[in-house]
Amino acid sequence: MSSSGNGGAPPVGQENINTDIVTLTRFLTEEQTKVPEATGDFT
């Protein structure tokens, strides 16, 4: 059990920010490489 009483959460103002941001286009482009029959067309 946490002694700080905050349920194990980091102190206020110390939250980790996810900086690994991926655009939708980049995500789709990377994912299509996993599918052999993907054509690369977004239409």
N, CA, C and O atoms as a Maestro MAE file, in Angstrom:
{
 s_m_m2io_version
 :::
 2.0.0
}

f_m_ct {
 s_m_title
 :::
 protein
 m_atom[172] {
  # First column is atom index #
  i_m_mmod_type
  r_m_x_coord
  r_m_y_coord
  r_m_z_coord
  i_m_residue_number
  s_m_chain_name
  s_m_pdb_residue_name
  s_m_pdb_atom_name
  i_m_atomic_number
  :::
  1 25 0.850 -1.177 0.000 1 A "MET " " N  " 7
  2 3 0.000 0.000 0.000 1 A "MET " " CA " 6
  3 2 0.889 1.232 0.000 1 A "MET " " C  " 6
  4 15 1.932 1.262 0.653 1 A "MET " " O  " 8
  5 25 0.472 2.224 -0.726 2 A "SER " " N  " 7
  6 3 1.232 3.463 -0.830 2 A "SER " " CA " 6
  7 2 1.073 4.285 0.440 2 A "SER " " C  " 6
  8 15 -0.032 4.424 0.964 2 A "SER " " O  " 8
  9 25 2.182 4.830 0.931 3 A "SER " " N  " 7
  10 3 2.114 5.640 2.143 3 A "SER " " CA " 6
  11 2 1.691 7.078 1.853 3 A "SER " " C  " 6
  12 15 1.367 7.825 2.775 3 A "SER " " O  " 8
  13 25 1.693 7.473 0.572 4 A "SER " " N  " 7
  14 3 1.339 8.852 0.242 4 A "SER " " CA " 6
  15 2 -0.167 9.049 0.111 4 A "SER " " C  " 6
  16 15 -0.644 10.184 0.086 4 A "SER " " O  " 8
  17 25 -0.916 7.956 0.029 5 A "GLY " " N  " 7
  18 3 -2.368 8.064 -0.043 5 A "GLY " " CA " 6
  19 2 -2.902 8.438 -1.412 5 A "GLY " " C  " 6
  20 15 -4.081 8.772 -1.534 5 A "GLY " " O  " 8
  21 25 -2.068 8.392 -2.450 6 A "ASN " " N  " 7
  22 3 -2.546 8.752 -3.781 6 A "ASN " " CA " 6
  23 2 -2.684 7.544 -4.700 6 A "ASN " " C  " 6
  24 15 -2.771 7.692 -5.919 6 A "ASN " " O  " 8
  25 25 -2.702 6.362 -4.120 7 A "GLY " " N  " 7
  26 3 -2.906 5.150 -4.910 7 A "GLY " " CA " 6
  27 2 -1.735 4.783 -5.801 7 A "GLY " " C  " 6
  28 15 -1.911 4.051 -6.775 7 A "GLY " " O  " 8
  29 25 -0.554 5.269 -5.493 8 A "GLY " " N  " 7
  30 3 0.619 4.931 -6.289 8 A "GLY " " CA " 6
  31 2 0.826 5.836 -7.488 8 A "GLY " " C  " 6
  32 15 1.760 5.624 -8.261 8 A "GLY " " O  " 8
  33 25 -0.017 6.836 -7.660 9 A "ALA " " N  " 7
  34 3 0.135 7.771 -8.772 9 A "ALA " " CA " 6
  35 2 1.332 8.683 -8.519 9 A "ALA " " C  " 6
  36 15 1.697 8.931 -7.370 9 A "ALA " " O  " 8
  37 25 1.944 9.184 -9.600 10 A "PRO " " N  " 7
  38 3 3.060 10.116 -9.395 10 A "PRO " " CA " 6
  39 2 2.569 11.406 -8.759 10 A "PRO " " C  " 6
  40 15 1.382 11.722 -8.845 10 A "PRO " " O  " 8
  41 25 3.457 12.151 -8.125 11 A "PRO " " N  " 7
  42 3 3.043 13.423 -7.510 11 A "PRO " " CA " 6
  43 2 2.411 14.355 -8.537 11 A "PRO " " C  " 6
  44 15 2.723 14.285 -9.726 11 A "PRO " " O  " 8
  45 25 1.530 15.218 -8.078 12 A "VAL " " N  " 7
  46 3 0.861 16.164 -8.964 12 A "VAL " " CA " 6
  47 2 1.914 16.993 -9.696 12 A "VAL " " C  " 6
  48 15 2.860 17.493 -9.088 12 A "VAL " " O  " 8
  49 25 1.736 17.130 -11.007 13 A "GLY " " N  " 7
  50 3 2.698 17.868 -11.814 13 A "GLY " " CA " 6
  51 2 3.841 17.016 -12.318 13 A "GLY " " C  " 6
  52 15 4.715 17.517 -13.026 13 A "GLY " " O  " 8
  53 25 3.858 15.744 -11.972 14 A "GLN " " N  " 7
  54 3 4.940 14.855 -12.374 14 A "GLN " " CA " 6
  55 2 4.455 13.741 -13.302 14 A "GLN " " C  " 6
  56 15 5.131 12.722 -13.443 14 A "GLN " " O  " 8
  57 25 3.293 13.922 -13.936 15 A "GLU " " N  " 7
  58 3 2.767 12.902 -14.828 15 A "GLU " " CA " 6
  59 2 3.681 12.758 -16.040 15 A "GLU " " C  " 6
  60 15 4.256 13.736 -16.517 15 A "GLU " " O  " 8
  61 25 3.807 11.529 -16.530 16 A "ASN " " N  " 7
  62 3 4.588 11.301 -17.740 16 A "ASN " " CA " 6
  63 2 3.755 11.681 -18.954 16 A "ASN " " C  " 6
  64 15 2.574 11.342 -19.035 16 A "ASN " " O  " 8
  65 25 4.362 12.376 -19.885 17 A "ILE " " N  " 7
  66 3 3.691 12.775 -21.113 17 A "ILE " " CA " 6
  67 2 4.166 11.854 -22.227 17 A "ILE " " C  " 6
  68 15 5.368 11.686 -22.434 17 A "ILE " " O  " 8
  69 25 3.218 11.260 -22.944 18 A "ASN " " N  " 7
  70 3 3.549 10.383 -24.057 18 A "ASN " " CA " 6
  71 2 3.943 11.243 -25.248 18 A "ASN " " C  " 6
  72 15 3.106 11.939 -25.823 18 A "ASN " " O  " 8
  73 25 5.215 11.193 -25.616 19 A "THR " " N  " 7
  74 3 5.697 11.992 -26.738 19 A "THR " " CA " 6
  75 2 5.867 11.153 -27.994 19 A "THR " " C  " 6
  76 15 6.380 11.642 -29.000 19 A "THR " " O  " 8
  77 25 5.444 9.902 -27.946 20 A "ASP " " N  " 7
  78 3 5.541 9.016 -29.103 20 A "ASP " " CA " 6
  79 2 4.260 9.148 -29.920 20 A "ASP " " C  " 6
  80 15 3.448 8.224 -29.971 20 A "ASP " " O  " 8
  81 25 4.087 10.303 -30.558 21 A "ILE " " N  " 7
  82 3 2.864 10.597 -31.296 21 A "ILE " " CA " 6
  83 2 3.033 10.151 -32.746 21 A "ILE " " C  " 6
  84 15 4.058 10.416 -33.376 21 A "ILE " " O  " 8
  85 25 2.006 9.466 -33.267 22 A "VAL " " N  " 7
  86 3 2.030 8.972 -34.632 22 A "VAL " " CA " 6
  87 2 0.793 9.499 -35.346 22 A "VAL " " C  " 6
  88 15 -0.316 9.412 -34.821 22 A "VAL " " O  " 8
  89 25 0.984 10.048 -36.549 23 A "THR " " N  " 7
  90 3 -0.162 10.510 -37.326 23 A "THR " " CA " 6
  91 2 -0.915 9.306 -37.876 23 A "THR " " C  " 6
  92 15 -0.374 8.203 -37.948 23 A "THR " " O  " 8
  93 25 -2.156 9.528 -38.259 24 A "LEU " " N  " 7
  94 3 -2.959 8.448 -38.827 24 A "LEU " " CA " 6
  95 2 -2.321 7.927 -40.109 24 A "LEU " " C  " 6
  96 15 -2.275 6.717 -40.329 24 A "LEU " " O  " 8
  97 25 -1.834 8.821 -40.949 25 A "THR " " N  " 7
  98 3 -1.202 8.402 -42.202 25 A "THR " " CA " 6
  99 2 0.022 7.542 -41.927 25 A "THR " " C  " 6
  100 15 0.218 6.512 -42.573 25 A "THR " " O  " 8
  101 25 0.841 7.958 -40.977 26 A "ARG " " N  " 7
  102 3 2.043 7.185 -40.646 26 A "ARG " " CA " 6
  103 2 1.672 5.822 -40.082 26 A "ARG " " C  " 6
  104 15 2.296 4.817 -40.422 26 A "ARG " " O  " 8
  105 25 0.651 5.784 -39.217 27 A "PHE " " N  " 7
  106 3 0.204 4.523 -38.641 27 A "PHE " " CA " 6
  107 2 -0.254 3.568 -39.735 27 A "PHE " " C  " 6
  108 15 0.136 2.401 -39.753 27 A "PHE " " O  " 8
  109 25 -1.090 4.070 -40.655 28 A "LEU " " N  " 7
  110 3 -1.600 3.222 -41.734 28 A "LEU " " CA " 6
  111 2 -0.471 2.742 -42.638 28 A "LEU " " C  " 6
  112 15 -0.464 1.586 -43.061 28 A "LEU " " O  " 8
  113 25 0.473 3.614 -42.934 29 A "THR " " N  " 7
  114 3 1.605 3.240 -43.780 29 A "THR " " CA " 6
  115 2 2.435 2.145 -43.122 29 A "THR " " C  " 6
  116 15 2.849 1.196 -43.788 29 A "THR " " O  " 8
  117 25 2.678 2.271 -41.828 30 A "GLU " " N  " 7
  118 3 3.453 1.257 -41.112 30 A "GLU " " CA " 6
  119 2 2.681 -0.056 -40.994 30 A "GLU " " C  " 6
  120 15 3.266 -1.132 -41.117 30 A "GLU " " O  " 8
  121 25 1.377 0.026 -40.758 31 A "GLU " " N  " 7
  122 3 0.574 -1.182 -40.608 31 A "GLU " " CA " 6
  123 2 0.433 -1.941 -41.923 31 A "GLU " " C  " 6
  124 15 0.352 -3.170 -41.915 31 A "GLU " " O  " 8
  125 25 0.401 -1.233 -43.055 32 A "GLN " " N  " 7
  126 3 0.211 -1.915 -44.332 32 A "GLN " " CA " 6
  127 2 1.400 -2.794 -44.679 32 A "GLN " " C  " 6
  128 15 1.266 -3.728 -45.469 32 A "GLN " " O  " 8
  129 25 2.567 -2.510 -44.099 33 A "THR " " N  " 7
  130 3 3.724 -3.362 -44.364 33 A "THR " " CA " 6
  131 2 3.551 -4.738 -43.724 33 A "THR " " C  " 6
  132 15 4.263 -5.679 -44.075 33 A "THR " " O  " 8
  133 25 2.620 -4.859 -42.797 34 A "LYS " " N  " 7
  134 3 2.363 -6.136 -42.129 34 A "LYS " " CA " 6
  135 2 1.406 -7.014 -42.923 34 A "LYS " " C  " 6
  136 15 1.229 -8.190 -42.607 34 A "LYS " " O  " 8
  137 25 0.778 -6.435 -43.970 35 A "VAL " " N  " 7
  138 3 -0.212 -7.165 -44.761 35 A "VAL " " CA " 6
  139 2 0.317 -7.293 -46.186 35 A "VAL " " C  " 6
  140 15 0.389 -6.299 -46.910 35 A "VAL " " O  " 8
  141 25 0.687 -8.507 -46.596 36 A "PRO " " N  " 7
  142 3 1.307 -8.688 -47.911 36 A "PRO " " CA " 6
  143 2 0.448 -8.199 -49.081 36 A "PRO " " C  " 6
  144 15 0.991 -7.712 -50.072 36 A "PRO " " O  " 8
  145 25 -0.868 -8.315 -48.988 37 A "GLU " " N  " 7
  146 3 -1.727 -7.930 -50.111 37 A "GLU " " CA " 6
  147 2 -2.124 -6.458 -50.090 37 A "GLU " " C  " 6
  148 15 -2.935 -6.032 -50.912 37 A "GLU " " O  " 8
  149 25 -1.572 -5.675 -49.173 38 A "ALA " " N  " 7
  150 3 -1.874 -4.240 -49.113 38 A "ALA " " CA " 6
  151 2 -1.307 -3.549 -50.348 38 A "ALA " " C  " 6
  152 15 -0.196 -3.849 -50.787 38 A "ALA " " O  " 8
  153 25 -2.090 -2.615 -50.904 39 A "THR " " N  " 7
  154 3 -1.682 -1.935 -52.133 39 A "THR " " CA " 6
  155 2 -1.058 -0.575 -51.873 39 A "THR " " C  " 6
  156 15 -0.356 -0.048 -52.736 39 A "THR " " O  " 8
  157 25 -1.296 0.002 -50.711 40 A "GLY " " N  " 7
  158 3 -0.800 1.339 -50.431 40 A "GLY " " CA " 6
  159 2 -1.796 2.414 -50.779 40 A "GLY " " C  " 6
  160 15 -1.565 3.587 -50.484 40 A "GLY " " O  " 8
  161 25 -2.917 2.040 -51.410 41 A "ASP " " N  " 7
  162 3 -3.973 3.000 -51.739 41 A "ASP " " CA " 6
  163 2 -4.770 3.325 -50.497 41 A "ASP " " C  " 6
  164 15 -5.159 2.423 -49.755 41 A "ASP " " O  " 8
  165 25 -5.019 4.601 -50.260 42 A "PHE " " N  " 7
  166 3 -5.828 5.019 -49.125 42 A "PHE " " CA " 6
  167 2 -7.271 5.266 -49.536 42 A "PHE " " C  " 6
  168 15 -8.090 5.665 -48.708 42 A "PHE " " O  " 8
  169 25 -7.592 5.033 -50.805 43 A "THR " " N  " 7
  170 3 -8.962 5.287 -51.271 43 A "THR " " CA " 6
  171 2 -9.786 4.033 -51.265 43 A "THR " " C  " 6
  172 15 -10.963 4.065 -51.627 43 A "THR " " O  " 8
  :::
 }
 m_bond[171] {
  # First column is bond index #
  i_m_from
  i_m_to
  i_m_order
  :::
  1 1 2 1
  2 2 3 1
  3 3 4 2
  4 3 5 1
  5 5 6 1
  6 6 7 1
  7 7 8 2
  8 7 9 1
  9 9 10 1
  10 10 11 1
  11 11 12 2
  12 11 13 1
  13 13 14 1
  14 14 15 1
  15 15 16 2
  16 15 17 1
  17 17 18 1
  18 18 19 1
  19 19 20 2
  20 19 21 1
  21 21 22 1
  22 22 23 1
  23 23 24 2
  24 23 25 1
  25 25 26 1
  26 26 27 1
  27 27 28 2
  28 27 29 1
  29 29 30 1
  30 30 31 1
  31 31 32 2
  32 31 33 1
  33 33 34 1
  34 34 35 1
  35 35 36 2
  36 35 37 1
  37 37 38 1
  38 38 39 1
  39 39 40 2
  40 39 41 1
  41 41 42 1
  42 42 43 1
  43 43 44 2
  44 43 45 1
  45 45 46 1
  46 46 47 1
  47 47 48 2
  48 47 49 1
  49 49 50 1
  50 50 51 1
  51 51 52 2
  52 51 53 1
  53 53 54 1
  54 54 55 1
  55 55 56 2
  56 55 57 1
  57 57 58 1
  58 58 59 1
  59 59 60 2
  60 59 61 1
  61 61 62 1
  62 62 63 1
  63 63 64 2
  64 63 65 1
  65 65 66 1
  66 66 67 1
  67 67 68 2
  68 67 69 1
  69 69 70 1
  70 70 71 1
  71 71 72 2
  72 71 73 1
  73 73 74 1
  74 74 75 1
  75 75 76 2
  76 75 77 1
  77 77 78 1
  78 78 79 1
  79 79 80 2
  80 79 81 1
  81 81 82 1
  82 82 83 1
  83 83 84 2
  84 83 85 1
  85 85 86 1
  86 86 87 1
  87 87 88 2
  88 87 89 1
  89 89 90 1
  90 90 91 1
  91 91 92 2
  92 91 93 1
  93 93 94 1
  94 94 95 1
  95 95 96 2
  96 95 97 1
  97 97 98 1
  98 98 99 1
  99 99 100 2
  100 99 101 1
  101 101 102 1
  102 102 103 1
  103 103 104 2
  104 103 105 1
  105 105 106 1
  106 106 107 1
  107 107 108 2
  108 107 109 1
  109 109 110 1
  110 110 111 1
  111 111 112 2
  112 111 113 1
  113 113 114 1
  114 114 115 1
  115 115 116 2
  116 115 117 1
  117 117 118 1
  118 118 119 1
  119 119 120 2
  120 119 121 1
  121 121 122 1
  122 122 123 1
  123 123 124 2
  124 123 125 1
  125 125 126 1
  126 126 127 1
  127 127 128 2
  128 127 129 1
  129 129 130 1
  130 130 131 1
  131 131 132 2
  132 131 133 1
  133 133 134 1
  134 134 135 1
  135 135 136 2
  136 135 137 1
  137 137 138 1
  138 138 139 1
  139 139 140 2
  140 139 141 1
  141 141 142 1
  142 142 143 1
  143 143 144 2
  144 143 145 1
  145 145 146 1
  146 146 147 1
  147 147 148 2
  148 147 149 1
  149 149 150 1
  150 150 151 1
  151 151 152 2
  152 151 153 1
  153 153 154 1
  154 154 155 1
  155 155 156 2
  156 155 157 1
  157 157 158 1
  158 158 159 1
  159 159 160 2
  160 159 161 1
  161 161 162 1
  162 162 163 1
  163 163 164 2
  164 163 165 1
  165 165 166 1
  166 166 167 1
  167 167 168 2
  168 167 169 1
  169 169 170 1
  170 170 171 1
  171 171 172 2
  :::
 }
}
